[in-house]
């Protein structure tokens, strides 16, 4: 297994968003590589955000049945549950780096799962937070990171 990558919600959503073909292609390339390398990680927060976005906000969206199938498949990625320890860590990240609460919770989850990379387009590309480096997957292809 190679280095692990925490995947933010937007990457999962773009992989299903046919209205953004370039981002969809790049997100799918990342996810394919992560599945092949068994390197993807997520949290319960990401799963919840994905479900709401693809069933209620994405146009065209996914059926509830398809969204649930996606989430069942993603359970292989060992989704992290929200705990009081994770919340405390997210508060520290929010205070130090001034990210939104939800982004701080994602970063804390990536650190808690000992991931090397966090894939997100919403945060500062290449920023290092502890042992976690933020990567915008629409700038950097997976072949530059995953071996």
DRENSE-142360 format. One record per residue: residue number from 1; y, x, z of N, C-alpha, C in turn. Coordinates in Angstrom, 2 decimals, padded with zeros to 5 digits. Atoms other than C-alpha are relative to their C-alpha. Layout:
REM residues N
<site k="NUM" n_yy="Y" n_xx="X" n_zz="Z" ca_yy="Y" ca_xx="X" ca_zz="Z" c_yy="Y" c_xx="X" c_zz="Z"/>
...
END
This chain:
REM residues 147
<site k="1" n_yy="-001.18" n_xx="000.83" n_zz="000.00" ca_yy="000.00" ca_xx="000.00" ca_zz="000.00" c_yy="001.24" c_xx="000.88" c_zz="000.00"/>
<site k="2" n_yy="-001.25" n_xx="-000.75" n_zz="000.07" ca_yy="003.50" ca_xx="001.20" ca_zz="-000.77" c_yy="000.96" c_xx="-000.48" c_zz="001.09"/>
<site k="3" n_yy="-001.01" n_xx="000.40" n_zz="-000.97" ca_yy="006.70" ca_xx="000.71" ca_zz="001.19" c_yy="000.21" c_xx="-001.51" c_zz="-000.05"/>
<site k="4" n_yy="-000.17" n_xx="001.45" n_zz="-000.04" ca_yy="007.42" ca_xx="-002.83" ca_zz="002.30" c_yy="001.46" c_xx="-000.39" c_zz="-000.26"/>
<site k="5" n_yy="-001.31" n_xx="000.54" n_zz="000.35" ca_yy="010.35" ca_xx="-004.93" ca_zz="001.08" c_yy="000.14" c_xx="-001.40" c_zz="000.57"/>
<site k="6" n_yy="-000.33" n_xx="001.33" n_zz="-000.47" ca_yy="011.88" ca_xx="-007.88" ca_zz="002.85" c_yy="000.77" c_xx="-000.69" c_zz="-001.12"/>
<site k="7" n_yy="-000.58" n_xx="000.73" n_zz="001.12" ca_yy="012.83" ca_xx="-010.51" ca_zz="000.28" c_yy="000.88" c_xx="-001.12" c_zz="000.53"/>
<site k="8" n_yy="-000.94" n_xx="001.05" n_zz="-000.39" ca_yy="015.93" ca_xx="-012.63" ca_zz="000.84" c_yy="-000.25" c_xx="-001.24" c_zz="-000.86"/>
<site k="9" n_yy="000.22" n_xx="001.30" n_zz="000.64" ca_yy="015.89" ca_xx="-016.29" ca_zz="-000.16" c_yy="000.44" c_xx="-000.02" c_zz="-001.46"/>
<site k="10" n_yy="-000.54" n_xx="000.12" n_zz="001.36" ca_yy="018.04" ca_xx="-015.86" ca_zz="-003.26" c_yy="-000.91" c_xx="000.60" c_zz="-001.06"/>
<site k="11" n_yy="000.91" n_xx="-000.62" n_zz="000.97" ca_yy="015.46" ca_xx="-013.63" ca_zz="-004.95" c_yy="-001.14" c_xx="-000.97" c_zz="-000.33"/>
<site k="12" n_yy="001.05" n_xx="000.99" n_zz="000.23" ca_yy="012.73" ca_xx="-016.22" ca_zz="-004.49" c_yy="000.53" c_xx="-001.18" c_zz="-000.82"/>
<site k="13" n_yy="-000.59" n_xx="001.13" n_zz="000.73" ca_yy="015.06" ca_xx="-018.97" ca_zz="-005.73" c_yy="000.24" c_xx="000.37" c_zz="-001.46"/>
<site k="14" n_yy="-000.26" n_xx="-000.41" n_zz="001.39" ca_yy="016.14" ca_xx="-017.04" ca_zz="-008.82" c_yy="-001.29" c_xx="000.12" c_zz="-000.81"/>
<site k="15" n_yy="001.27" n_xx="-000.10" n_zz="000.73" ca_yy="012.50" ca_xx="-016.49" ca_zz="-009.72" c_yy="-000.42" c_xx="-001.36" c_zz="-000.56"/>
<site k="16" n_yy="000.31" n_xx="001.37" n_zz="000.44" ca_yy="012.33" ca_xx="-020.28" ca_zz="-010.19" c_yy="001.16" c_xx="-000.66" c_zz="-000.74"/>
<site k="17" n_yy="-001.23" n_xx="000.59" n_zz="000.55" ca_yy="015.83" ca_xx="-020.84" ca_zz="-011.62" c_yy="000.13" c_xx="000.27" c_zz="-001.50"/>
<site k="18" n_yy="-000.05" n_xx="-000.17" n_zz="001.46" ca_yy="015.61" ca_xx="-021.36" ca_zz="-015.38" c_yy="001.42" c_xx="-000.05" c_zz="-000.54"/>
<site k="19" n_yy="-001.40" n_xx="000.02" n_zz="000.47" ca_yy="019.40" ca_xx="-021.83" ca_zz="-015.59" c_yy="000.63" c_xx="001.39" c_zz="000.03"/>
<site k="20" n_yy="-000.46" n_xx="-001.40" n_zz="-000.08" ca_yy="019.81" ca_xx="-018.08" ca_zz="-014.88" c_yy="-001.10" c_xx="000.91" c_zz="-000.56"/>
<site k="21" n_yy="001.16" n_xx="-000.71" n_zz="000.55" ca_yy="017.34" ca_xx="-016.47" ca_zz="-017.33" c_yy="-000.03" c_xx="001.50" c_zz="000.28"/>
<site k="22" n_yy="000.00" n_xx="-001.45" n_zz="-000.26" ca_yy="018.44" ca_xx="-012.85" ca_zz="-016.78" c_yy="-000.41" c_xx="000.27" c_zz="001.45"/>
<site k="23" n_yy="000.35" n_xx="-000.18" n_zz="-001.41" ca_yy="018.28" ca_xx="-013.12" ca_zz="-012.99" c_yy="-001.44" c_xx="-000.47" c_zz="000.26"/>
<site k="24" n_yy="001.37" n_xx="000.48" n_zz="-000.17" ca_yy="015.04" ca_xx="-015.11" ca_zz="-013.24" c_yy="-000.99" c_xx="001.09" c_zz="-000.42"/>
<site k="25" n_yy="000.89" n_xx="-001.07" n_zz="000.51" ca_yy="013.42" ca_xx="-012.34" ca_zz="-015.30" c_yy="-000.05" c_xx="001.17" c_zz="000.98"/>
<site k="26" n_yy="-000.05" n_xx="-001.14" n_zz="-000.92" ca_yy="014.58" ca_xx="-009.61" ca_zz="-012.89" c_yy="-000.66" c_xx="-000.35" c_zz="001.34"/>
<site k="27" n_yy="000.63" n_xx="000.41" n_zz="-001.26" ca_yy="013.54" ca_xx="-011.57" ca_zz="-009.79" c_yy="-001.51" c_xx="-000.07" c_zz="-000.16"/>
<site k="28" n_yy="001.44" n_xx="000.08" n_zz="000.24" ca_yy="010.12" ca_xx="-012.24" ca_zz="-011.31" c_yy="-000.62" c_xx="001.38" c_zz="-000.11"/>
<site k="29" n_yy="000.52" n_xx="-001.37" n_zz="000.10" ca_yy="009.69" ca_xx="-008.55" ca_zz="-012.13" c_yy="-000.18" c_xx="000.61" c_zz="001.39"/>
<site k="30" n_yy="000.11" n_xx="-000.50" n_zz="-001.37" ca_yy="010.39" ca_xx="-007.64" ca_zz="-008.51" c_yy="-001.17" c_xx="-000.64" c_zz="000.73"/>
<site k="31" n_yy="001.06" n_xx="000.71" n_zz="-000.72" ca_yy="008.08" ca_xx="-010.31" ca_zz="-007.14" c_yy="-001.39" c_xx="000.38" c_zz="-000.52"/>
<site k="32" n_yy="001.28" n_xx="-000.44" n_zz="000.57" ca_yy="005.29" ca_xx="-009.32" ca_zz="-009.52" c_yy="-000.41" c_xx="001.35" c_zz="000.58"/>
<site k="33" n_yy="000.27" n_xx="-001.33" n_zz="-000.53" ca_yy="005.54" ca_xx="-005.72" ca_zz="-008.37" c_yy="-000.36" c_xx="-000.09" c_zz="001.49"/>
<site k="34" n_yy="000.29" n_xx="000.13" n_zz="-001.44" ca_yy="005.61" ca_xx="-006.76" ca_zz="-004.70" c_yy="-001.37" c_xx="-000.62" c_zz="000.24"/>
<site k="35" n_yy="001.34" n_xx="000.58" n_zz="-000.13" ca_yy="002.51" ca_xx="-008.93" ca_zz="-005.15" c_yy="-001.06" c_xx="001.05" c_zz="-000.32"/>
<site k="36" n_yy="000.99" n_xx="-001.02" n_zz="000.40" ca_yy="000.68" ca_xx="-006.10" ca_zz="-006.93" c_yy="-000.16" c_xx="001.08" c_zz="001.06"/>
<site k="37" n_yy="000.01" n_xx="-001.07" n_zz="-001.00" ca_yy="001.60" ca_xx="-003.57" ca_zz="-004.24" c_yy="-000.23" c_xx="-000.51" c_zz="001.43"/>
<site k="38" n_yy="000.13" n_xx="000.61" n_zz="-001.32" ca_yy="001.12" ca_xx="-006.01" ca_zz="-001.34" c_yy="001.12" c_xx="000.47" c_zz="000.92"/>
<site k="39" n_yy="-001.13" n_xx="-000.58" n_zz="-000.70" ca_yy="004.58" ca_xx="-004.97" ca_zz="-000.23" c_yy="001.08" c_xx="-001.01" c_zz="000.39"/>
<site k="40" n_yy="-001.01" n_xx="001.00" n_zz="-000.30" ca_yy="006.51" ca_xx="-008.25" ca_zz="000.13" c_yy="-000.10" c_xx="-000.51" c_zz="001.44"/>
<site k="41" n_yy="-000.09" n_xx="000.57" n_zz="-001.34" ca_yy="007.68" ca_xx="-009.58" ca_zz="003.51" c_yy="001.12" c_xx="-001.03" c_zz="000.00"/>
<site k="42" n_yy="-001.01" n_xx="001.05" n_zz="-000.15" ca_yy="009.62" ca_xx="-012.71" ca_zz="004.48" c_yy="-000.01" c_xx="-000.50" c_zz="001.44"/>
<site k="43" n_yy="-000.05" n_xx="000.62" n_zz="-001.32" ca_yy="010.53" ca_xx="-014.79" ca_zz="007.51" c_yy="-000.08" c_xx="-001.52" c_zz="-000.16"/>
<site k="44" n_yy="000.00" n_xx="001.47" n_zz="000.00" ca_yy="010.25" ca_xx="-018.44" ca_zz="008.48" c_yy="001.35" c_xx="-000.52" c_zz="-000.47"/>
<site k="45" n_yy="-001.33" n_xx="000.38" n_zz="000.46" ca_yy="014.00" ca_xx="-018.64" ca_zz="007.89" c_yy="000.08" c_xx="-000.01" c_zz="-001.53"/>
<site k="46" n_yy="-000.01" n_xx="-000.11" n_zz="001.46" ca_yy="013.60" ca_xx="-017.49" ca_zz="004.27" c_yy="-000.83" c_xx="-001.12" c_zz="-000.62"/>
<site k="47" n_yy="000.86" n_xx="001.07" n_zz="000.51" ca_yy="010.77" ca_xx="-019.95" ca_zz="003.72" c_yy="000.72" c_xx="-001.36" c_zz="000.07"/>
<site k="48" n_yy="-000.72" n_xx="001.26" n_zz="-000.16" ca_yy="012.88" ca_xx="-022.83" ca_zz="005.06" c_yy="001.15" c_xx="-000.12" c_zz="-000.99"/>
<site k="49" n_yy="-001.12" n_xx="000.01" n_zz="000.95" ca_yy="015.92" ca_xx="-021.89" ca_zz="002.99" c_yy="-000.50" c_xx="-000.19" c_zz="-001.43"/>
<site k="50" n_yy="000.57" n_xx="000.14" n_zz="001.34" ca_yy="013.75" ca_xx="-021.56" ca_zz="-000.12" c_yy="-000.39" c_xx="-001.45" c_zz="-000.28"/>
<site k="51" n_yy="000.49" n_xx="001.37" n_zz="000.17" ca_yy="012.17" ca_xx="-024.99" ca_zz="000.36" c_yy="001.16" c_xx="-000.97" c_zz="-000.24"/>
<site k="52" n_yy="-001.15" n_xx="000.89" n_zz="000.15" ca_yy="015.51" ca_xx="-026.77" ca_zz="000.80" c_yy="000.72" c_xx="000.26" c_zz="-001.32"/>
<site k="53" n_yy="-000.75" n_xx="-000.33" n_zz="001.21" ca_yy="017.17" ca_xx="-024.93" ca_zz="-002.08" c_yy="-000.72" c_xx="-000.45" c_zz="-001.27"/>
<site k="54" n_yy="000.70" n_xx="000.32" n_zz="001.25" ca_yy="014.46" ca_xx="-025.41" ca_zz="-004.71" c_yy="-000.32" c_xx="-001.49" c_zz="-000.14"/>
<site k="55" n_yy="000.30" n_xx="001.44" n_zz="000.10" ca_yy="013.78" ca_xx="-029.05" ca_zz="-003.83" c_yy="001.24" c_xx="-000.88" c_zz="000.02"/>
<site k="56" n_yy="-001.18" n_xx="000.85" n_zz="-000.14" ca_yy="017.33" ca_xx="-030.26" ca_zz="-003.15" c_yy="001.25" c_xx="000.51" c_zz="-000.72"/>
<site k="57" n_yy="-001.23" n_xx="-000.56" n_zz="000.56" ca_yy="019.89" ca_xx="-027.89" ca_zz="-004.68" c_yy="-000.16" c_xx="000.56" c_zz="-001.40"/>
<site k="58" n_yy="000.24" n_xx="-000.62" n_zz="001.31" ca_yy="018.33" ca_xx="-026.23" ca_zz="-007.73" c_yy="-000.08" c_xx="-001.09" c_zz="-001.07"/>
<site k="59" n_yy="000.02" n_xx="000.96" n_zz="001.09" ca_yy="018.87" ca_xx="-028.03" ca_zz="-011.02" c_yy="-000.36" c_xx="000.70" c_zz="-001.30"/>
<site k="60" n_yy="001.01" n_xx="000.92" n_zz="-000.50" ca_yy="016.32" ca_xx="-028.46" ca_zz="-012.38" c_yy="-000.76" c_xx="000.62" c_zz="001.17"/>
<site k="61" n_yy="000.70" n_xx="-000.46" n_zz="-001.20" ca_yy="014.54" ca_xx="-028.22" ca_zz="-009.07" c_yy="-001.50" c_xx="-000.07" c_zz="-000.14"/>
<site k="62" n_yy="001.45" n_xx="000.09" n_zz="-000.05" ca_yy="010.92" ca_xx="-027.98" ca_zz="-008.12" c_yy="-000.41" c_xx="-001.29" c_zz="000.70"/>
<site k="63" n_yy="000.56" n_xx="001.13" n_zz="-000.74" ca_yy="008.78" ca_xx="-030.86" ca_zz="-007.00" c_yy="-000.34" c_xx="000.49" c_zz="001.41"/>
<site k="64" n_yy="000.40" n_xx="-000.34" n_zz="-001.37" ca_yy="007.97" ca_xx="-030.95" ca_zz="-003.31" c_yy="-001.38" c_xx="000.63" c_zz="-000.01"/>
<site k="65" n_yy="001.36" n_xx="-000.54" n_zz="000.08" ca_yy="004.35" ca_xx="-030.32" ca_zz="-004.21" c_yy="000.01" c_xx="001.47" c_zz="-000.44"/>
<site k="66" n_yy="-000.05" n_xx="-001.38" n_zz="000.50" ca_yy="005.19" ca_xx="-027.15" ca_zz="-006.20" c_yy="000.65" c_xx="000.93" c_zz="001.03"/>
<site k="67" n_yy="-000.67" n_xx="-000.83" n_zz="-001.02" ca_yy="007.57" ca_xx="-025.85" ca_zz="-003.52" c_yy="-000.95" c_xx="000.30" c_zz="001.15"/>
<site k="68" n_yy="000.96" n_xx="-000.22" n_zz="-001.09" ca_yy="004.88" ca_xx="-026.30" ca_zz="-000.89" c_yy="-001.12" c_xx="000.95" c_zz="-000.43"/>
<site k="69" n_yy="000.99" n_xx="-000.95" n_zz="000.51" ca_yy="002.35" ca_xx="-024.49" ca_zz="-003.07" c_yy="000.55" c_xx="001.42" c_zz="000.03"/>
<site k="70" n_yy="-000.65" n_xx="-001.32" n_zz="-000.05" ca_yy="004.81" ca_xx="-021.60" ca_zz="-003.40" c_yy="-000.01" c_xx="000.54" c_zz="001.42"/>
<site k="71" n_yy="-000.08" n_xx="-000.45" n_zz="-001.39" ca_yy="005.27" ca_xx="-021.44" ca_zz="000.36" c_yy="-001.37" c_xx="000.32" c_zz="000.58"/>
<site k="72" n_yy="001.37" n_xx="-000.31" n_zz="-000.47" ca_yy="001.54" ca_xx="-021.59" ca_zz="001.03" c_yy="-000.44" c_xx="001.37" c_zz="-000.52"/>
<site k="73" n_yy="000.34" n_xx="-001.32" n_zz="000.56" ca_yy="001.08" ca_xx="-018.60" ca_zz="-001.29" c_yy="000.74" c_xx="001.10" c_zz="000.74"/>
<site k="74" n_yy="-000.81" n_xx="-001.02" n_zz="-000.66" ca_yy="003.88" ca_xx="-016.72" ca_zz="000.47" c_yy="-000.43" c_xx="000.27" c_zz="001.44"/>
<site k="75" n_yy="000.47" n_xx="-000.28" n_zz="-001.36" ca_yy="002.14" ca_xx="-017.00" ca_zz="003.85" c_yy="-000.79" c_xx="001.31" c_zz="000.08"/>
<site k="76" n_yy="000.69" n_xx="-001.29" n_zz="000.06" ca_yy="000.14" ca_xx="-013.95" ca_zz="002.74" c_yy="000.96" c_xx="001.14" c_zz="000.38"/>
<site k="77" n_yy="-001.01" n_xx="-001.01" n_zz="-000.31" ca_yy="003.39" ca_xx="-012.03" ca_zz="003.24" c_yy="000.36" c_xx="000.05" c_zz="001.49"/>
<site k="78" n_yy="-000.17" n_xx="-000.07" n_zz="-001.45" ca_yy="003.14" ca_xx="-012.56" ca_zz="007.00" c_yy="001.41" c_xx="-000.38" c_zz="000.45"/>
<site k="79" n_yy="-001.36" n_xx="000.40" n_zz="-000.38" ca_yy="006.33" ca_xx="-014.58" ca_zz="007.56" c_yy="000.24" c_xx="000.13" c_zz="001.50"/>
<site k="80" n_yy="-000.38" n_xx="-000.23" n_zz="-001.39" ca_yy="008.08" ca_xx="-013.64" ca_zz="010.77" c_yy="000.65" c_xx="-001.26" c_zz="000.57"/>
<site k="81" n_yy="-000.60" n_xx="001.14" n_zz="-000.70" ca_yy="008.87" ca_xx="-016.45" ca_zz="013.21" c_yy="001.27" c_xx="000.44" c_zz="000.72"/>
<site k="82" n_yy="-001.22" n_xx="-000.30" n_zz="-000.75" ca_yy="012.25" ca_xx="-016.64" ca_zz="014.89" c_yy="-000.33" c_xx="000.01" c_zz="001.49"/>
<site k="83" n_yy="000.25" n_xx="-000.16" n_zz="-001.43" ca_yy="012.09" ca_xx="-015.41" ca_zz="018.48" c_yy="001.31" c_xx="000.35" c_zz="000.70"/>
<site k="84" n_yy="-001.21" n_xx="-000.38" n_zz="-000.74" ca_yy="014.61" ca_xx="-014.72" ca_zz="021.23" c_yy="000.34" c_xx="001.47" c_zz="-000.24"/>
<site k="85" n_yy="-000.25" n_xx="-001.41" n_zz="000.29" ca_yy="014.18" ca_xx="-010.99" ca_zz="020.56" c_yy="000.68" c_xx="000.16" c_zz="-001.37"/>
<site k="86" n_yy="-000.59" n_xx="-000.06" n_zz="001.33" ca_yy="014.99" ca_xx="-011.51" ca_zz="016.87" c_yy="001.45" c_xx="-000.48" c_zz="000.04"/>
<site k="87" n_yy="-001.37" n_xx="000.52" n_zz="-000.12" ca_yy="018.07" ca_xx="-013.57" ca_zz="017.77" c_yy="000.92" c_xx="001.04" c_zz="000.64"/>
<site k="88" n_yy="-000.79" n_xx="-001.05" n_zz="-000.65" ca_yy="019.31" ca_xx="-010.84" ca_zz="020.14" c_yy="000.31" c_xx="001.14" c_zz="-000.97"/>
<site k="89" n_yy="-000.19" n_xx="-001.06" n_zz="000.99" ca_yy="018.82" ca_xx="-008.23" ca_zz="017.40" c_yy="001.00" c_xx="-000.42" c_zz="-001.06"/>
<site k="90" n_yy="-000.93" n_xx="000.52" n_zz="001.03" ca_yy="020.65" ca_xx="-010.41" ca_zz="014.87" c_yy="001.43" c_xx="-000.02" c_zz="000.53"/>
<site k="91" n_yy="-001.34" n_xx="-000.04" n_zz="-000.57" ca_yy="023.60" ca_xx="-010.74" ca_zz="017.26" c_yy="000.57" c_xx="001.41" c_zz="-000.02"/>
<site k="92" n_yy="-000.45" n_xx="-001.40" n_zz="000.05" ca_yy="023.79" ca_xx="-006.94" ca_zz="017.52" c_yy="000.43" c_xx="000.39" c_zz="-001.41"/>
<site k="93" n_yy="-000.32" n_xx="-000.32" n_zz="001.40" ca_yy="023.76" ca_xx="-006.63" ca_zz="013.72" c_yy="001.28" c_xx="-000.71" c_zz="-000.41"/>
<site k="94" n_yy="-001.20" n_xx="000.74" n_zz="000.34" ca_yy="026.38" ca_xx="-009.35" ca_zz="013.34" c_yy="001.24" c_xx="000.65" c_zz="000.61"/>
<site k="95" n_yy="-001.13" n_xx="-000.63" n_zz="-000.67" ca_yy="028.66" ca_xx="-007.66" ca_zz="015.89" c_yy="000.36" c_xx="001.35" c_zz="-000.62"/>
<site k="96" n_yy="-000.25" n_xx="-001.35" n_zz="000.52" ca_yy="028.25" ca_xx="-004.19" ca_zz="014.40" c_yy="000.40" c_xx="000.02" c_zz="-001.47"/>
<site k="97" n_yy="-000.21" n_xx="-000.08" n_zz="001.45" ca_yy="028.21" ca_xx="-004.92" ca_zz="010.66" c_yy="000.77" c_xx="-001.17" c_zz="-000.59"/>
<site k="98" n_yy="-000.82" n_xx="001.16" n_zz="000.40" ca_yy="030.08" ca_xx="-008.25" ca_zz="010.48" c_yy="-000.59" c_xx="-000.81" c_zz="-001.14"/>
<site k="99" n_yy="000.66" n_xx="000.90" n_zz="000.95" ca_yy="027.52" ca_xx="-009.99" ca_zz="008.31" c_yy="-000.01" c_xx="-001.41" c_zz="000.59"/>
<site k="100" n_yy="000.14" n_xx="001.37" n_zz="-000.47" ca_yy="027.17" ca_xx="-013.76" ca_zz="008.51" c_yy="-001.20" c_xx="-000.09" c_zz="000.93"/>
<site k="101" n_yy="001.13" n_xx="000.19" n_zz="-000.90" ca_yy="024.77" ca_xx="-015.12" ca_zz="011.11" c_yy="-001.31" c_xx="000.01" c_zz="-000.76"/>
<site k="102" n_yy="001.25" n_xx="000.13" n_zz="000.75" ca_yy="022.13" ca_xx="-015.99" ca_zz="008.50" c_yy="-000.42" c_xx="001.33" c_zz="-000.61"/>
<site k="103" n_yy="000.31" n_xx="-001.33" n_zz="000.54" ca_yy="022.36" ca_xx="-012.59" ca_zz="006.81" c_yy="-000.42" c_xx="000.96" c_zz="001.11"/>
<site k="104" n_yy="000.38" n_xx="-000.85" n_zz="-001.14" ca_yy="022.20" ca_xx="-010.87" ca_zz="010.20" c_yy="-001.42" c_xx="-000.29" c_zz="000.46"/>
<site k="105" n_yy="001.36" n_xx="000.38" n_zz="-000.37" ca_yy="019.04" ca_xx="-012.80" ca_zz="010.99" c_yy="-001.02" c_xx="000.54" c_zz="-001.01"/>
<site k="106" n_yy="000.86" n_xx="-000.57" n_zz="001.04" ca_yy="017.52" ca_xx="-011.69" ca_zz="007.66" c_yy="-000.15" c_xx="001.51" c_zz="000.20"/>
<site k="107" n_yy="000.04" n_xx="-001.45" n_zz="-000.22" ca_yy="018.43" ca_xx="-008.05" ca_zz="008.33" c_yy="-000.86" c_xx="000.32" c_zz="001.22"/>
<site k="108" n_yy="000.79" n_xx="-000.22" n_zz="-001.21" ca_yy="016.98" ca_xx="-008.25" ca_zz="011.85" c_yy="-001.48" c_xx="-000.20" c_zz="-000.27"/>
<site k="109" n_yy="001.41" n_xx="000.24" n_zz="000.33" ca_yy="013.75" ca_xx="-009.70" ca_zz="010.46" c_yy="-000.57" c_xx="001.16" c_zz="-000.81"/>
<site k="110" n_yy="000.45" n_xx="-001.15" n_zz="000.79" ca_yy="013.49" ca_xx="-006.89" ca_zz="007.90" c_yy="-000.25" c_xx="001.22" c_zz="000.87"/>
<site k="111" n_yy="000.18" n_xx="-001.13" n_zz="-000.92" ca_yy="013.94" ca_xx="-004.31" ca_zz="010.65" c_yy="-001.20" c_xx="-000.24" c_zz="000.91"/>
<site k="112" n_yy="001.10" n_xx="000.32" n_zz="-000.90" ca_yy="011.50" ca_xx="-006.07" ca_zz="012.98" c_yy="-001.35" c_xx="000.19" c_zz="-000.69"/>
<site k="113" n_yy="001.24" n_xx="-000.16" n_zz="000.76" ca_yy="008.85" ca_xx="-006.05" ca_zz="010.23" c_yy="-000.19" c_xx="001.42" c_zz="-000.54"/>
<site k="114" n_yy="000.07" n_xx="-001.41" n_zz="000.39" ca_yy="009.49" ca_xx="-002.31" ca_zz="009.68" c_yy="000.04" c_xx="000.18" c_zz="-001.51"/>
<site k="115" n_yy="-000.16" n_xx="-000.12" n_zz="001.46" ca_yy="010.51" ca_xx="-002.83" ca_zz="006.04" c_yy="000.93" c_xx="001.18" c_zz="-000.32"/>
<site k="116" n_yy="-000.85" n_xx="-001.08" n_zz="000.47" ca_yy="012.06" ca_xx="000.02" ca_zz="004.11" c_yy="001.20" c_xx="-000.53" c_zz="-000.78"/>
<site k="117" n_yy="-001.04" n_xx="000.58" n_zz="000.86" ca_yy="014.12" ca_xx="-002.22" ca_zz="001.80" c_yy="000.17" c_xx="-001.48" c_zz="000.28"/>
<site k="118" n_yy="-000.34" n_xx="001.42" n_zz="-000.05" ca_yy="015.84" ca_xx="-005.58" ca_zz="001.91" c_yy="000.57" c_xx="-000.34" c_zz="-001.37"/>
<site k="119" n_yy="-000.46" n_xx="000.41" n_zz="001.32" ca_yy="016.22" ca_xx="-007.25" ca_zz="-001.49" c_yy="000.92" c_xx="-001.20" c_zz="000.14"/>
<site k="120" n_yy="-000.97" n_xx="001.08" n_zz="-000.07" ca_yy="019.37" ca_xx="-009.36" ca_zz="-001.63" c_yy="001.18" c_xx="000.31" c_zz="-000.90"/>
<site k="121" n_yy="-001.22" n_xx="-000.21" n_zz="000.77" ca_yy="022.31" ca_xx="-009.86" ca_zz="-003.94" c_yy="001.23" c_xx="-000.32" c_zz="000.83"/>
<site k="122" n_yy="-001.11" n_xx="000.47" n_zz="-000.82" ca_yy="024.46" ca_xx="-011.19" ca_zz="-001.09" c_yy="000.56" c_xx="001.04" c_zz="000.96"/>
<site k="123" n_yy="-000.43" n_xx="-001.00" n_zz="-000.96" ca_yy="024.84" ca_xx="-008.00" ca_zz="000.91" c_yy="000.39" c_xx="001.29" c_zz="-000.74"/>
<site k="124" n_yy="-000.51" n_xx="-001.23" n_zz="000.60" ca_yy="026.27" ca_xx="-004.52" ca_zz="000.31" c_yy="-001.14" c_xx="000.86" c_zz="-000.54"/>
<site k="125" n_yy="001.03" n_xx="-000.79" n_zz="000.68" ca_yy="024.09" ca_xx="-002.71" ca_zz="-002.24" c_yy="-000.04" c_xx="001.42" c_zz="000.54"/>
<site k="126" n_yy="000.32" n_xx="-001.34" n_zz="-000.48" ca_yy="022.55" ca_xx="000.52" ca_zz="-000.88" c_yy="000.47" c_xx="000.28" c_zz="001.43"/>
<site k="127" n_yy="-000.37" n_xx="-000.22" n_zz="-001.39" ca_yy="023.89" ca_xx="000.01" ca_zz="002.65" c_yy="-001.26" c_xx="000.26" c_zz="000.82"/>
<site k="128" n_yy="001.10" n_xx="-000.35" n_zz="-000.89" ca_yy="021.61" ca_xx="001.57" ca_zz="005.25" c_yy="000.30" c_xx="-000.58" c_zz="001.37"/>
<site k="129" n_yy="-000.10" n_xx="000.53" n_zz="-001.36" ca_yy="021.08" ca_xx="-000.33" ca_zz="008.50" c_yy="-001.27" c_xx="000.39" c_zz="000.71"/>
<site k="130" n_yy="001.19" n_xx="-000.56" n_zz="-000.63" ca_yy="018.72" ca_xx="001.59" ca_zz="010.72" c_yy="-000.91" c_xx="000.57" c_zz="-001.07"/>
<site k="131" n_yy="000.97" n_xx="-000.50" n_zz="000.99" ca_yy="015.59" ca_xx="002.26" ca_zz="008.67" c_yy="-000.05" c_xx="-000.87" c_zz="-001.25"/>
<site k="132" n_yy="000.02" n_xx="000.98" n_zz="001.08" ca_yy="016.39" ca_xx="-000.58" ca_zz="006.24" c_yy="001.14" c_xx="000.24" c_zz="-000.98"/>
<site k="133" n_yy="-001.04" n_xx="-000.16" n_zz="001.03" ca_yy="018.23" ca_xx="-000.08" ca_zz="002.95" c_yy="000.09" c_xx="-001.30" c_zz="-000.80"/>
<site k="134" n_yy="-000.23" n_xx="001.21" n_zz="000.78" ca_yy="019.77" ca_xx="-003.07" ca_zz="001.19" c_yy="000.05" c_xx="000.37" c_zz="-001.47"/>
<site k="135" n_yy="000.06" n_xx="-000.23" n_zz="001.45" ca_yy="019.00" ca_xx="-003.20" ca_zz="-002.53" c_yy="000.32" c_xx="-001.30" c_zz="-000.71"/>
<site k="136" n_yy="-000.24" n_xx="001.16" n_zz="000.87" ca_yy="020.49" ca_xx="-005.58" ca_zz="-005.05" c_yy="-001.00" c_xx="000.10" c_zz="-001.14"/>
<site k="137" n_yy="001.06" n_xx="-000.11" n_zz="001.01" ca_yy="017.47" ca_xx="-006.27" ca_zz="-007.26" c_yy="000.46" c_xx="-000.33" c_zz="-001.41"/>
<site k="138" n_yy="-000.53" n_xx="000.27" n_zz="001.33" ca_yy="019.71" ca_xx="-007.32" ca_zz="-010.14" c_yy="000.75" c_xx="001.22" c_zz="-000.54"/>
<site k="139" n_yy="-000.58" n_xx="-001.29" n_zz="000.41" ca_yy="021.15" ca_xx="-003.79" ca_zz="-010.24" c_yy="-001.10" c_xx="001.05" c_zz="-000.14"/>
<site k="140" n_yy="001.06" n_xx="-001.02" n_zz="-000.06" ca_yy="018.07" ca_xx="-001.71" ca_zz="-009.37" c_yy="-001.35" c_xx="-000.62" c_zz="-000.36"/>
<site k="141" n_yy="001.33" n_xx="000.53" n_zz="000.35" ca_yy="014.71" ca_xx="-002.33" ca_zz="-011.08" c_yy="-001.05" c_xx="000.45" c_zz="001.02"/>
<site k="142" n_yy="001.03" n_xx="-000.34" n_zz="-000.99" ca_yy="011.53" ca_xx="-002.30" ca_zz="-008.98" c_yy="-000.65" c_xx="001.36" c_zz="-000.23"/>
<site k="143" n_yy="000.63" n_xx="-001.29" n_zz="000.29" ca_yy="010.21" ca_xx="000.80" ca_zz="-010.73" c_yy="000.76" c_xx="001.16" c_zz="000.63"/>
<site k="144" n_yy="-000.78" n_xx="-001.04" n_zz="-000.67" ca_yy="013.03" ca_xx="002.79" ca_zz="-009.06" c_yy="-000.30" c_xx="000.09" c_zz="001.49"/>
<site k="145" n_yy="000.22" n_xx="000.08" n_zz="-001.46" ca_yy="011.81" ca_xx="001.79" ca_zz="-005.58" c_yy="-001.49" c_xx="000.00" c_zz="000.33"/>
<site k="146" n_yy="001.43" n_xx="000.20" n_zz="-000.32" ca_yy="008.15" ca_xx="000.69" ca_zz="-005.55" c_yy="-000.86" c_xx="000.90" c_zz="-000.87"/>
<site k="147" n_yy="000.88" n_xx="-000.91" n_zz="000.77" ca_yy="005.52" ca_xx="003.25" ca_zz="-006.55" c_yy="-001.44" c_xx="-000.42" c_zz="000.16"/>
END
